[in-house]
Amino acid sequence: MRLGVNIDHIATVREARKTYEPDPVKGAIIARDAGADQITFHLREDRRHIQDSDVEKLRAVITEIPLNMEMAATQEMKQIAVRIKPDRVTLVPERREEITTEGGLDVVSMKDLLKKFIGELKNGGINVATFVDPVEEQIKASFEAGADAVEIHTGEYANAKSEKERERELFRIKKSAVYGRSLGLKVFAGHGLTYTNVQPIAQIEEIEELNIGHSIIANAIFLGLEEAVRKMKKLINEVRNKNF
C-alpha cells in the first residue's frame, strides 16, 4: 500500500505569519526521503496554505515519486494543472467557509460537466481521481465521467462517536472499495486518518493508497517529520505485510 503525504499544513503554519518558513517544499523532500510514496497538496482558490510558487517548486523537485494535486473543478485550476502537469489531479469539493474538506464531491450532479473537464485533464497527460463519499452512486458516476480512480472519503469513519458507528462506516468504505475495483477503477482513501485509526482502513486490500496529512504534520512537531512519516508507513505495512 502506498502512502501519500499531504504537505498542506506545513504551509498553514507558514501562512499564519506570512513568512518564508516552514517551507512545504523542504517538507516534501524530507517526506520523500523518509519513504513517502507520493506527495499530495491542495491548491485552494483562496490560497490559504499552498501558494502558486510552491506548486512550481514542487513540480521541479518531486520527480522520483508521483505528485498529486488536489483541486476544485474550476477553469483556473485546470489551466494550472495542465501547465504544471502533476502526475495526478484529485478533484475535491471546496467552499471558502470550510476549515477543511467537509465531504466528497457530488459527482452525480456534476457528471456531464466533469466528463469534459476530466477529458481535458487526461488529454494533458494527467491521471484523474475524484474524492467521493463511500456511496456506490458517486463511484459509478466517477467511472462514467472518465475518472481513472476514486479516493474514498474516510472522514465519517474517522469522526465516528462510537465503535458501532465506526464499524458501520468501515463496512461502507470496504463495500465501496470493492465496487470501485469491480468497475476497473483504482481505489484510494483519505481524510481524518491518524496513527490510531489507520490500520483498519489499511487492511482493506482493494485500497492501494492512503493520503494522510494533518496527523503526520501534527506529530512531526514532536517526532520530527522524518520519524512521523516512517511511523505511519510502519503502521500501514504491519497490516498489509508488504515491502514498499
C-alpha positions in Angstrom: 0.0 0.0 0.0 1.3 3.4 -0.9 1.4 6.4 1.4 0.8 9.8 0.0 1.9 12.6 2.4 -0.2 15.8 2.2 2.0 18.8 3.0 -0.7 21.5 3.1 -0.4 22.1 6.9 3.3 22.9 6.7 2.2 25.8 4.5 -0.6 26.5 7.0 2.0 27.2 9.7 4.0 29.4 7.3 1.0 31.4 6.2 0.0 32.1 9.9 2.9 34.6 9.9 3.1 35.3 6.1 6.8 34.5 6.2 9.1 32.0 4.4 9.2 29.2 6.9 8.5 26.4 7.3 8.9 25.6 3.6 6.4 22.9 2.4 8.8 22.0 -0.4 11.5 21.1 2.1 8.9 19.1 3.9 8.1 17.3 0.7 11.7 16.4 0.2 12.0 15.1 3.8 8.8 13.1 3.4 10.0 11.6 0.2 13.3 10.6 1.7 11.6 9.1 4.7 9.6 6.7 2.5 6.5 8.6 1.3 5.3 7.1 -2.0 3.6 10.3 -3.2 3.4 14.0 -2.3 -0.1 15.4 -2.1 -1.1 19.1 -1.9 -4.2 21.1 -2.3 -4.1 24.4 -4.2 -7.2 26.1 -3.0 -8.9 29.0 -4.7 -8.4 31.2 -1.6 -4.7 30.2 -1.4 -5.0 29.8 2.4 -1.9 27.5 2.6 -0.2 26.2 -0.6 0.8 29.1 -2.9 1.4 29.0 -6.7 5.1 29.4 -6.2 5.1 26.2 -4.0 3.4 24.3 -6.8 6.1 25.4 -9.3 8.9 24.3 -6.9 7.2 21.0 -6.0 7.0 20.1 -9.7 10.6 20.9 -10.2 12.0 18.9 -7.3 9.5 16.0 -6.8 10.4 13.8 -9.7 11.2 10.4 -8.2 7.7 9.8 -6.8 4.3 11.0 -8.0 2.9 14.5 -7.3 -0.8 14.6 -6.6 -2.6 17.9 -6.9 -5.9 18.2 -5.1 -8.1 20.9 -6.6 -11.6 22.1 -7.3 -13.1 21.6 -10.8 -12.6 25.2 -11.9 -11.1 26.6 -15.1 -8.4 28.4 -13.2 -7.2 25.2 -11.5 -7.4 23.2 -14.8 -5.2 25.7 -16.5 -2.6 25.5 -13.7 -2.7 21.7 -13.7 -2.3 21.4 -17.5 0.7 23.8 -17.3 2.3 22.2 -14.2 1.5 18.6 -15.1 1.2 16.9 -11.8 1.2 13.1 -12.1 -2.4 13.1 -10.8 -5.2 15.5 -10.2 -7.7 14.7 -7.4 -10.9 16.6 -7.8 -12.4 17.7 -4.5 -15.2 20.0 -3.3 -14.3 23.3 -2.0 -16.0 26.1 0.0 -14.3 29.2 1.3 -16.1 28.9 4.6 -14.8 25.4 5.4 -11.9 24.7 7.7 -11.0 21.5 5.8 -12.7 19.5 3.1 -16.1 18.5 4.6 -17.2 15.6 2.4 -16.9 14.0 -1.0 -17.5 15.6 -4.4 -21.1 15.3 -5.7 -20.1 13.7 -9.0 -23.7 12.5 -9.7 -24.9 16.1 -10.0 -21.8 17.3 -11.9 -21.3 14.3 -14.2 -21.9 16.0 -17.5 -19.7 18.9 -16.6 -17.0 16.6 -15.2 -16.9 14.4 -18.3 -15.5 17.3 -20.4 -13.3 18.6 -17.5 -11.7 15.2 -16.8 -11.3 14.6 -20.5 -9.3 17.8 -20.9 -7.0 16.9 -18.0 -6.4 13.4 -19.4 -5.7 14.8 -22.8 -3.0 16.8 -21.0 -1.4 13.6 -19.8 -2.7 13.8 -16.2 -4.4 10.9 -14.4 -7.6 12.0 -12.6 -9.2 10.8 -9.4 -12.4 12.0 -7.7 -12.7 12.4 -4.0 -16.0 10.9 -3.1 -18.1 9.6 -0.1 -18.4 5.8 0.2 -21.5 5.8 -1.9 -21.8 3.5 -4.9 -23.7 6.1 -7.0 -20.9 8.5 -6.7 -18.3 5.9 -7.6 -20.4 4.8 -10.6 -20.7 8.4 -11.7 -17.0 8.9 -11.4 -16.4 5.9 -13.7 -18.9 7.2 -16.2 -17.3 10.7 -16.1 -14.0 9.1 -17.1 -12.0 9.2 -13.9 -9.1 6.8 -13.5 -9.6 6.4 -9.8 -11.6 7.3 -6.8 -10.4 8.4 -3.4 -12.9 7.4 -0.7 -13.6 10.0 1.9 -12.9 8.4 5.3 -14.0 11.4 7.4 -17.2 9.9 8.8 -15.2 6.8 9.8 -12.5 9.0 11.5 -15.1 11.1 13.3 -17.3 8.2 14.5 -18.6 8.7 18.0 -19.0 5.0 18.9 -17.5 1.7 17.9 -20.8 0.7 16.3 -20.8 3.8 14.2 -17.1 3.3 13.3 -17.8 -0.3 12.2 -20.7 0.8 10.1 -18.6 3.4 8.3 -15.8 0.9 7.9 -18.2 -1.5 6.2 -19.4 1.3 3.8 -15.8 2.0 2.9 -15.0 -1.6 2.3 -18.1 -2.1 0.2 -17.3 1.0 -1.9 -13.7 -0.1 -2.4 -14.9 -3.5 -3.7 -17.4 -1.8 -6.0 -14.8 0.7 -7.3 -12.3 -2.1 -8.1 -15.1 -4.1 -9.8 -15.5 -1.2 -12.3 -11.8 -1.2 -13.0 -11.1 2.0 -11.0 -8.0 2.4 -8.8 -9.2 2.9 -5.3 -7.5 5.2 -2.7 -8.7 6.6 0.6 -8.1 9.5 2.9 -9.2 12.2 5.3 -9.0 12.2 9.1 -6.8 9.2 9.2 -4.4 9.1 12.2 -1.9 6.8 13.9 -4.7 5.3 16.0 -7.4 4.6 13.3 -5.4 4.0 10.1 -4.9 0.2 10.4 -8.5 -1.0 9.8 -8.5 1.1 6.6 -5.1 -0.2 5.6 -6.4 -3.8 5.9 -8.8 -3.2 3.0 -7.0 -4.9 0.2 -8.9 -3.1 -2.6 -7.4 0.2 -1.4 -4.0 0.7 -2.8 -3.1 4.1 -1.5 -3.8 6.3 1.6 -3.4 10.1 1.6 -2.6 11.5 5.0 -1.6 15.0 6.0 -2.8 16.6 9.2 -1.9 13.8 11.6 1.6 13.3 10.2 2.4 17.0 10.3 0.9 17.4 13.8 3.0 14.6 15.1 6.1 15.9 13.3 6.1 18.8 15.8 7.1 16.2 18.5 8.7 13.4 16.4 10.3 15.3 13.6 8.9 14.9 10.1 11.1 12.0 9.0 10.2 9.9 12.0 6.5 10.9 11.7 6.4 9.6 8.1 8.3 6.4 9.0 6.0 5.7 11.9 2.9 5.9 9.7 4.4 3.7 7.0 5.3 1.1 9.6 1.7 1.0 10.9 0.3 0.5 7.3 2.9 -2.1 6.5 2.2 -4.1 9.6 -1.3 -5.0 8.4 -0.5 -5.3 4.7 2.6 -7.4 5.2 4.3 -5.9 2.1 7.5 -4.2 1.4 7.5 -1.0 -0.5 
